[in-house]
Amino acid sequence: MRLLSIPAMLVGIAVAIIFFKIYGAFTRPDVPRPVAFVVSKFAPGVEIGAKVADARRAVAAMTYVPHLGFVGLPGGTGTDLPAGGYATFVQVRLLLDEATRVKAHPDPAKSNIDAVEIVSADPSASTDISQALLMLFRRLPRNGCLRTSTEDRLREVRLWTTPNDRGGVALISDFNANPMTRTPGPMITNVIAFTGKFDGGRTLRANYTDMQCTQLSGAQ
């Protein structure tokens, strides 16, 4: 009897595992919690997957930019960050999928928010937000680089993704090959929150490479 009960017990365990996997797949949120948390803190009132029209009250002076999405001013003035940090944001971008953003005048009531980009001009934004994302994701980021239309201007990319590649957050900042000198102009930091597997330039809407900017800078 004991020998017969062992296979039955194993079958029961296997059934339980399959049940909880299926249950988890149906009950987990479409937007991973860390990604949704970043959007709720940095762009209150905006949700990935929602209609653009639903964010009108949260994004002021919203206008459509072809091949990008809807751009406007954030409803909040900024957000508190860990270790006493604080970040202010000057622009929110409701990014659209490829099929929608090529249209001349997409309907906000029928257009879903594919990803959310938040822009800051704070000099310390890159450092402060990086520390916050390290604490949120509890892992070191993956590093990459963006090539821009200006030949000698590169942008650093730090990328955090969730388990099973269900989404992530990219932190993009201006690259300076010589940290002892200041880059002319404002220091712009971009945060892009997205769902699904990271797909390089398609996800970031830019010319992305897995190489680090220090490598590209040395090769130029």
C-alpha positions as CSV (number, residue, x, y, z in Angstrom):
1,M,0.0,0.0,0.0
2,R,2.8,2.4,0.8
3,L,4.5,1.8,-2.5
4,L,1.2,2.5,-4.3
5,S,0.7,5.7,-2.3
6,I,4.0,7.2,-3.4
7,P,3.1,7.6,-7.2
8,A,-0.3,8.9,-6.2
9,M,1.3,11.5,-4.0
10,L,3.7,12.5,-6.8
11,V,0.8,12.9,-9.2
12,G,-1.0,15.1,-6.6
13,I,2.1,17.3,-6.3
14,A,2.4,17.6,-10.1
15,V,-1.3,18.5,-10.4
16,A,-0.9,21.2,-7.7
17,I,2.1,22.7,-9.4
18,I,0.3,22.9,-12.7
19,F,-2.8,24.4,-11.1
20,F,-0.8,27.2,-9.4
21,K,1.1,27.9,-12.6
22,I,-2.1,28.3,-14.6
23,Y,-3.7,30.2,-11.8
24,G,-0.8,32.6,-11.6
25,A,-0.8,33.2,-15.3
26,F,-4.5,34.2,-15.3
27,T,-4.3,36.3,-12.1
28,R,-1.0,38.2,-12.5
29,P,-1.4,41.8,-13.7
30,D,-0.8,42.7,-17.3
31,V,1.8,45.3,-16.2
32,P,4.4,44.0,-13.8
33,R,4.2,45.6,-10.4
34,P,7.6,47.3,-10.4
35,V,6.8,48.8,-13.8
36,A,3.4,49.9,-12.8
37,F,4.8,51.4,-9.6
38,V,7.4,53.5,-11.5
39,V,4.7,54.9,-13.8
40,S,2.3,55.7,-10.9
41,K,5.1,57.6,-9.0
42,F,6.6,59.4,-12.0
43,A,3.4,60.0,-14.0
44,P,0.4,59.8,-11.7
45,G,-2.8,59.1,-13.5
46,V,-1.1,57.4,-16.5
47,E,-1.3,53.6,-17.0
48,I,0.3,51.4,-19.6
49,G,-2.4,49.6,-21.6
50,A,-5.0,52.3,-21.0
51,K,-6.5,54.5,-23.7
52,V,-4.6,57.8,-24.3
53,A,-7.9,59.6,-23.7
54,D,-8.0,58.2,-20.2
55,A,-4.8,60.2,-19.3
56,R,-6.1,63.6,-20.5
57,R,-6.6,64.8,-16.9
58,A,-3.2,63.7,-15.9
59,V,-1.2,65.0,-18.8
60,A,-1.7,68.7,-19.6
61,A,-1.4,70.3,-23.0
62,M,-1.3,67.0,-24.7
63,T,-0.3,67.0,-28.4
64,Y,0.5,64.3,-30.9
65,V,4.0,63.9,-32.3
66,P,4.1,61.6,-35.4
67,H,6.2,58.4,-35.1
68,L,6.3,58.8,-31.3
69,G,3.0,59.3,-29.5
70,F,1.2,61.9,-27.4
71,V,3.3,64.4,-25.5
72,G,2.4,66.7,-22.6
73,L,3.1,68.1,-19.2
74,P,3.0,65.9,-16.1
75,G,0.2,66.6,-13.6
76,G,2.5,66.4,-10.6
77,T,5.4,68.6,-9.8
78,G,7.8,65.7,-8.9
79,T,8.3,62.7,-6.7
80,D,10.2,61.8,-3.6
81,L,13.0,59.2,-4.0
82,P,14.8,57.0,-1.5
83,A,17.7,58.4,0.5
84,G,16.2,61.9,0.5
85,G,16.2,62.3,-3.3
86,Y,13.6,64.2,-5.3
87,A,13.0,64.3,-9.0
88,T,11.0,66.8,-11.1
89,F,9.7,66.0,-14.6
90,V,9.2,68.4,-17.4
91,Q,7.5,66.1,-19.9
92,V,5.4,62.9,-20.2
93,R,5.3,60.9,-23.5
94,L,2.6,58.4,-24.0
95,L,4.3,56.1,-26.5
96,L,2.3,54.2,-29.1
97,D,2.9,50.9,-30.9
98,E,4.4,50.8,-34.3
99,A,1.1,50.4,-36.2
100,T,-0.5,53.3,-34.4
101,R,2.3,55.9,-34.3
102,V,2.6,55.9,-38.1
103,K,-0.9,57.3,-38.5
104,A,-1.3,61.0,-39.2
105,H,-3.9,61.6,-36.5
106,P,-4.6,58.6,-34.3
107,D,-7.7,58.8,-32.2
108,P,-6.9,59.1,-28.5
109,A,-10.0,57.2,-27.6
110,K,-8.9,54.2,-29.6
111,S,-5.2,54.3,-29.1
112,N,-3.6,52.3,-26.3
113,I,-0.6,53.5,-24.3
114,D,2.2,51.1,-25.3
115,A,4.9,52.5,-23.0
116,V,5.5,55.6,-20.9
117,E,8.4,57.9,-21.1
118,I,9.1,60.6,-18.5
119,V,11.7,63.4,-19.0
120,S,13.7,65.2,-16.3
121,A,16.1,68.1,-16.5
122,D,17.4,67.8,-12.9
123,P,21.2,67.6,-12.8
124,S,21.0,64.8,-10.2
125,A,18.1,62.9,-11.7
126,S,20.2,60.2,-13.3
127,T,22.0,59.3,-10.1
128,D,18.9,59.6,-7.8
129,I,16.6,57.6,-10.1
130,S,19.3,54.9,-10.6
131,Q,19.5,54.4,-6.9
132,A,15.7,54.2,-6.6
133,L,15.5,51.6,-9.4
134,L,18.3,49.5,-7.8
135,M,16.3,49.3,-4.6
136,L,13.1,48.5,-6.5
137,F,14.4,45.8,-8.7
138,R,17.1,44.6,-6.3
139,R,19.5,43.9,-9.1
140,L,22.2,45.6,-11.1
141,P,21.1,47.0,-14.5
142,R,22.1,45.8,-17.9
143,N,24.1,48.5,-19.7
144,G,23.8,49.7,-23.3
145,C,24.1,52.8,-25.4
146,L,22.1,55.0,-27.8
147,R,23.6,56.5,-30.9
148,T,22.0,59.9,-31.7
149,S,21.8,62.0,-34.9
150,T,24.7,64.0,-33.6
151,E,27.8,62.0,-34.5
152,D,29.8,62.5,-31.2
153,R,26.8,62.5,-28.9
154,L,26.0,59.2,-27.1
155,R,23.5,58.4,-24.4
156,E,24.0,55.8,-21.7
157,V,21.2,53.2,-21.1
158,R,20.7,51.3,-17.8
159,L,18.0,48.7,-18.1
160,W,16.2,46.8,-15.4
161,T,13.8,44.0,-16.4
162,T,11.4,41.8,-14.4
163,P,11.6,38.0,-14.2
164,N,10.4,36.2,-17.3
165,D,11.0,39.4,-19.3
166,R,7.4,40.7,-18.7
167,G,8.5,44.3,-18.7
168,G,11.1,46.7,-17.4
169,V,12.4,50.3,-17.0
170,A,15.2,51.9,-19.0
171,L,17.1,54.9,-17.6
172,I,18.7,57.0,-20.3
173,S,21.2,59.8,-19.6
174,D,23.8,61.8,-21.5
175,F,27.2,60.2,-21.8
176,N,30.3,62.2,-21.1
177,A,33.6,60.5,-21.9
178,N,35.4,62.8,-19.5
179,P,33.6,63.0,-16.2
180,M,35.8,65.9,-15.1
181,T,34.2,68.2,-17.7
182,R,30.5,69.2,-18.0
183,T,28.6,68.5,-21.1
184,P,27.2,71.8,-22.6
185,G,23.5,72.4,-22.3
186,P,20.9,70.9,-20.0
187,M,21.4,67.5,-18.5
188,I,18.4,65.4,-19.8
189,T,17.4,62.1,-18.2
190,N,14.7,59.9,-19.7
191,V,12.8,57.0,-18.0
192,I,11.0,54.6,-20.2
193,A,8.6,52.0,-18.6
194,F,7.5,49.2,-20.9
195,T,5.9,45.8,-20.9
196,G,6.9,42.6,-22.7
197,K,10.4,41.4,-23.6
198,F,13.0,44.1,-24.2
199,D,13.7,44.4,-27.9
200,G,16.5,47.0,-28.1
201,G,15.8,49.9,-30.4
202,R,12.2,48.9,-31.0
203,T,11.4,49.2,-27.3
204,L,13.4,52.4,-26.8
205,R,12.4,54.0,-30.2
206,A,16.0,54.8,-30.8
207,N,19.3,53.5,-32.2
208,Y,20.3,51.1,-29.5
209,T,23.3,48.8,-29.1
210,D,24.3,46.4,-26.3
211,M,27.8,47.9,-26.3
212,Q,28.6,50.4,-23.6
213,C,29.1,54.0,-24.5
214,T,32.7,53.9,-23.3
215,Q,33.4,51.2,-25.9
216,L,31.7,53.2,-28.7
217,S,33.4,56.4,-27.7
218,G,36.8,54.8,-27.8
219,A,36.0,53.3,-31.2
220,Q,35.1,56.7,-32.8
